[in-house]
Amino acid sequence: MILTNIGSVPGKKIVEHFGIVSGSTVRAKHVGRDMMAGLKNLVGGELKGYTELLQESRNEATERMVAQARMLGGNAVINIRFATSSVAQGAAELFAYGTAVRIE
């Protein structure tokens, strides 16, 4: 499966368009990570626990989007975007979406 954030795949021809595909995951903050983040806010620096959480969330949302594209018959997803939103206190959704196509 080819994944790209541009509207085409260089050197390939789009032969079929399947429409928008998406994947999402909702994650809650971890109490231990919150305590470490609070301490890190005092001294500054990267919040590695949150960085890992976001990376896991992006991967899961992307995998779900790819699965949907495969079910439709696509072999590529173009114009991929990511969005986040707050769902509840301490929980956020990470949403991946793009256009499923078949390329040759």
C-alpha positions as CSV (number, residue, x, y, z in Angstrom):
1,M,0.0,0.0,0.0
2,I,1.4,3.3,-1.0
3,L,0.7,6.2,1.3
4,T,1.3,9.8,0.5
5,N,0.3,13.3,1.6
6,I,0.3,14.6,-2.0
7,G,-2.5,14.4,-4.5
8,S,-0.9,11.8,-6.8
9,V,1.9,9.2,-6.8
10,P,4.8,10.4,-9.0
11,G,5.3,8.1,-12.0
12,K,2.1,6.3,-11.4
13,K,-1.4,6.7,-13.0
14,I,-4.6,6.7,-11.0
15,V,-6.9,4.2,-12.7
16,E,-9.7,4.0,-10.2
17,H,-10.9,6.3,-7.4
18,F,-12.7,4.8,-4.4
19,G,-13.3,8.0,-2.3
20,I,-12.5,9.1,1.2
21,V,-11.2,6.5,3.7
22,S,-10.5,7.1,7.3
23,G,-9.3,5.6,10.6
24,S,-9.4,6.9,14.1
25,T,-8.6,6.0,17.7
26,V,-9.5,7.6,20.9
27,R,-6.9,7.6,23.7
28,A,-7.0,8.6,27.3
29,K,-4.0,10.1,29.1
30,H,-2.1,7.8,31.5
31,V,-1.9,8.9,35.2
32,G,1.8,8.1,35.3
33,R,2.5,10.0,32.2
34,D,0.5,13.0,33.5
35,M,2.6,13.1,36.7
36,M,5.8,13.0,34.7
37,A,4.5,15.6,32.3
38,G,3.7,17.9,35.3
39,L,7.3,17.5,36.5
40,K,8.7,18.1,33.0
41,N,6.7,21.3,32.8
42,L,8.7,22.7,35.7
43,V,12.1,22.1,34.0
44,G,11.2,22.0,30.3
45,G,11.9,19.4,27.6
46,E,10.1,16.8,25.6
47,L,7.2,15.0,27.1
48,K,8.4,11.6,25.8
49,G,5.4,9.7,27.2
50,Y,3.0,11.9,25.2
51,T,5.2,11.7,22.1
52,E,5.0,7.9,22.3
53,L,1.2,8.0,22.9
54,L,0.7,10.2,19.9
55,Q,2.9,8.0,17.7
56,E,1.0,4.9,18.7
57,S,-2.3,6.7,18.0
58,R,-1.1,7.8,14.5
59,N,0.0,4.3,13.7
60,E,-3.3,2.8,14.8
61,A,-5.4,5.4,12.9
62,T,-3.3,4.9,9.8
63,E,-3.6,1.1,10.0
64,R,-7.4,1.4,10.2
65,M,-7.5,3.8,7.2
66,V,-5.3,1.4,5.2
67,A,-7.6,-1.5,6.1
68,Q,-10.6,0.4,4.8
69,A,-8.8,1.3,1.5
70,R,-7.9,-2.4,1.0
71,M,-11.5,-3.4,1.5
72,L,-12.5,-1.1,-1.2
73,G,-9.9,-2.4,-3.6
74,G,-7.3,0.4,-3.3
75,N,-3.6,-0.1,-3.5
76,A,-2.7,3.5,-2.5
77,V,-4.1,6.3,-0.3
78,I,-3.3,9.8,-1.5
79,N,-3.7,13.3,0.1
80,I,-3.4,11.9,3.7
81,R,-4.1,14.2,6.6
82,F,-4.2,13.9,10.3
83,A,-6.4,15.7,12.8
84,T,-6.9,15.6,16.5
85,S,-9.8,16.6,18.7
86,S,-10.7,16.5,22.3
87,V,-13.5,14.0,23.0
88,A,-13.8,14.2,26.8
89,Q,-11.7,15.4,29.8
90,G,-8.4,13.7,29.4
91,A,-9.2,11.8,26.1
92,A,-8.5,12.8,22.5
93,E,-9.2,11.4,19.1
94,L,-6.6,11.1,16.4
95,F,-8.1,10.9,13.0
96,A,-6.4,9.9,9.7
97,Y,-8.1,10.4,6.3
98,G,-7.2,10.4,2.7
99,T,-8.4,9.2,-0.8
100,A,-8.3,5.6,-1.7
101,V,-7.2,4.9,-5.3
102,R,-5.9,2.1,-7.5
103,I,-2.7,3.0,-9.3
104,E,-0.7,1.4,-12.1
